[in-house]
Amino acid sequence: MSTTAGWTVDTTGPRTATPPDFRTALDEAATAVDSALEQLLPQPEGLHARVHEAMRYAVFAGGKRLRPFLVLRSAGLFAVKREQAVRVAAAIEALHTYSLVHDDLPCMDDDDLRRGRPTTHRAFDEATAVLAGDALLTVAFEILAADATHDQPAVRCRLVRELALAAGSNGMVGGQMIDMLAPDKTFDADDVIQLQRLKTGALFEFCCVAGAILGQAAAEDEARLRDYARDIGLTFQITDDLLDVLGSAEKTGKAVGKDKDQGKATLVSLWGVDAARSKAQALAQRSVQTLAPYGAGAAALQALPAFLLDRDS
């Protein structure tokens, strides 16, 4: 049990109650980043308007906006200007959306539903979905490189480099490659954790460290936030795998049971439901403790683990 700024976060029981103030903070992050993306994404125009429409269809499909939340709240630890943090949050959401559009393609995960509605390639077509994903990837770096993101060129360059590393062949793309090979491989728990750390965890790390980079914080702050991100990233993945086993398409907004059908090893399939859930709870508790040095300023970040353990979509 952990109490932060009046919020009680129970990370030990089988289920948790997410503090209402946390949900408000998450909604506020989503509103802020959606408003920014509305301004930053191109409006449909010209002979190529269709790709703009597909970009917007994918981005404004809903979602929790966890990654923008992490950027905004980590930046808040270091008194970063709100408008700068929102731009970085918008960039990461654009890049994250690109990864979802491409992951859903028939040549990848072949999904028909994303967030409860047709995936981009189903709503448009495969070629348009590929191009829309490409465009969302590149606009993310356009946003980071702009003067409005930070007045120090070195800070902007650092953000660009860190996101490139997180999203590239030794990050998210590498994790997706491992995931594509998974049905034909025999993975142990360490292999699955490595897959998660690249495919999902690398972007979580960027989101948390981005706040420290924007605030030009100390190296120990970056290290602490990386530790926190790794723990919540694995917590997120375990709960995602639990939803694939125990959830429903109606609540998750996507197909369930696919990992088992494809023969992919997950921590749930390797450890069992109870052991996987216990591991997620232990990781969540550790992540809360990692941010203790920041006091009440980290309350929202410390409430996130309870939300991850309690989620049903």
N, C-alpha and C positions, 0 to 999 in steps of 0.2 A: 504494500500500500504506500502510495506517495502523495503528499499534499503540496501543491504548488499554487501560490497566489489565490488561495481559497478554493482551488479545484482539487478534488480527491480523485486520484487515478488508481484504480485497483488493477494491478497487473498480475495478480496471483490466482484469482479464481478462474473457473471455466468460462465465464462470460463476464463482460464488463459493461458499465454504463458510461457512455461518452458524455462528458460535461456539455451542457447546452451552450456555454460560452465558447467552447471549442468549435462547435458547429457554426456558430455565428462568425467566428474568425475565418473558418474555411469558406463560408459563403461570401464574406467580404473579399477574400483573395480572388475568388472566382469572378465576382463582379468587376473588380479592378482590372484583372487581366483580360477579361472579355471586352471591356471598354477599350483597352489599349489595342487589342488585336483588331477591333472594328476599325480603328484609325490606321493601324500599321499595315494591314493586309490590303492588297490592291482591290479596287472596286472592279466588278466585271465590265470590261469595255473592249472595243476593238474586235478584230477577227478571232482573237484568241481568248475571248471572254469566257469560254467554256472551262478553261483551266482555272480561272479565277473563281468561277462558281463552284467547282469541285473542291478547291482549297477551302473555301468558306463552309461548304457543306460538311467537310471533315472536321474542321476546327470548332464549329459551333454546333456540334452534335451532342453537347452536354458533357458530362464527366465531372469528377470531383475536383479537378485542378489541384491535386496534391503537390505536384512539382512546383507550380507557382507559389503555393502556400509556403513551401519550404524556402524558396528564394526570399520571399517577403519577410518571413519571420526570422530567418538567419540574418538578413540585412538589418533587421530591427535591433539585433544585439549590438550593432556597431554604429548606430545613429546615421545610417545611410539615407540619403535623400529618397523620399518615397517614389518620386517619378523615375529615378534611376533604377531602383529595384523592380518597379513594375515593368520597365522595358526588358530587363533580363528575364523576368518571369514570362513575359510574352514570347521572347525568343525560345525559351526552353519548351513552352507549350507548342509552339509551331513545329519544333524539331520532333518532339514526342509524337505529335499527330502524324507527321510524315512516317514515323516508324510503324504506327498502327495501320496506316493506309497500305504500306508495302507488306506488312506482316499478314494482312487479310487476303492478299492476292492468291489466286489459284496455285501459283507456283511456290507459294510459301505455306501458310496455314489453311488457306482455302476456306475462309469464313464468310458466311452470308449476313451475319448480324454483328453490329458493333453499337453498344450503348442503346440497344433496343430498336434499332432501325437498320435498313439495308446498308451494308458496307459501301464504301465509295465506288468500288469497281462494279457493284451491283446497281447502284443508283445512276452511274454514268456508264463507263466501260473500262476495260482493263488499261488501255493505252492512256486514257485521260487520268486514271487513278495513278499510274506510274508518274506521269508528268506533274500532277498535283503534288505528289509526295516529294518529287525532286524540287519543286518550287518552294514548298514549305521548309525543306532542309536549307536551301540557300537563303531564304529570307531571314532565317534565324541568325545567320552570321552577318547579314546586312544590318540587322537591328543592333547587334552587339558592337559592330565596328563604327556605328554612327557617333558623332560628337555628343549627342544628347544623352548617350548612355553613361558617359563619365568624362570629366574634363581632362583627365590624365590619359594620354595615348597608351602609356605602359599598362594601365589598368585594363583598357579595352583590349589590348593585344593579349594580355593574360587570360581574360575571359574567353576570347576566341580560341586560344590554344587549348585551354582546359576543356572547353566544350567539344572541340575537335577530337581530343584524346578520349573523352568519355563516349562519344558517339561513333568512333571509328573502328578499325579492324581489331584493335586491342581493347575495345569497349563493347558498346551495344551491338555493332555489326558482328564482331567476333562471337558474342554470345548467341546471336541469331544463327550463325553458322553452326555452332555446336548443337543448338536446338534442332536444326534441320537434319543433323546426323544422328540425333538421339534415338530414333526408332530402330536403327540398325546397330546400335552399340549397347554394351552392357555397362551402365554407369553405376558407380557407388556414390555414397553420400557426398564425398569430397568433390567428385565430378559435377554433381548436381549443384552444389554450392558455388563452384567456379562458374558454371553456366549462368546462375542467377546473378552473381556479382558482376558479370560482364553485361548480360542482356538487360537487366533491370537495375541493378545496384549502381552501375557506373553513372547513370543520369541522376540518381538520388544523391550520390556524392557531389556531383557538380552543383546541384541545386543548393545544397547546404554550404559548400565551400564558396559559392558565388557571393554570398553575403559578406564573408570575411574578405574576399578579394575586393569587392566594392568599397568596403570600409577600411582597406589597407591594414588589416588586423595582423597580429603576431602569428608566427608559424605555429605556435602551440594552440592557438584558436582554430586554425585550419585543421590541425591534427585531431583536435577534439571533435570538431564537426564531422570529419571523415569517419571517425569511430561511431558516432551517433548514426550517421547515414548508413553505414554498413549494417548496423543492427536493425534499423527500421526497414532497410531494403530486404533483408532476409525474412523479417517478420511479415512484410507485405507479400513476399513470394509464397511463404508457407500458408498464409491465409488464403491466397489466391488458389493454391493447390487444394486446400480444404474445400473451397467453394466449388472447384471442379468436380470434387467427389460428392459433396453433400448438398450443393446448391441447386438452384433451378434456373432455367433459361429466362423465366419470367422475371426473376429478381436480379440476376446478374446482367441481363441484357445481351448475352452471347451464349453460344452453345456450351454445354457442360459435358463432362465425361470424355473429352477428346484425348486427354493424355493416356488414359487407360486403353481407349480404342486404338490408339496409334502405337501402343507398347512403349511409351516413354516413361522412364523412371523419374519419380519425384520424391521429395523427402517424405511425403505422406505414404507413397507406396513402399518406400524402403523402411520407414520407421513405424508406420501405422498411424492412425488418426490421433490417438491419445498422446503418443510420444511426440508427434509433430506439433500438436497444440501446446504441449508442455514446453517444448523448445521455443516456440514463438513467444510464450509468456515470459520465459527467462530472458530472451533477447529484449523484449519490450521493457522489462524492469531495468535491465542494464542500461538501455538507452536513456531512460529517465534519469538515472544516476549520473550518467556522463555529463549532462548539462547542468548539474547542481551548481557549479561555480558561477553561473550567470544569474542565479537567484530568480526573482519573480519575472524578469524580462524573458525568460525561456519557458514560461508557463504553457503557452500554446503549443510549442514544440514538444514539451513533456506530456501534453495531453494527447498527442497524435498516436502513440502506441495503443492506447485504450480504444481509439477509433478503429485502428487496423484490426485489433482482436475482435471487435464487435461488429464489423461490417458484414453485410449479406449481399453485397454487389461489387 
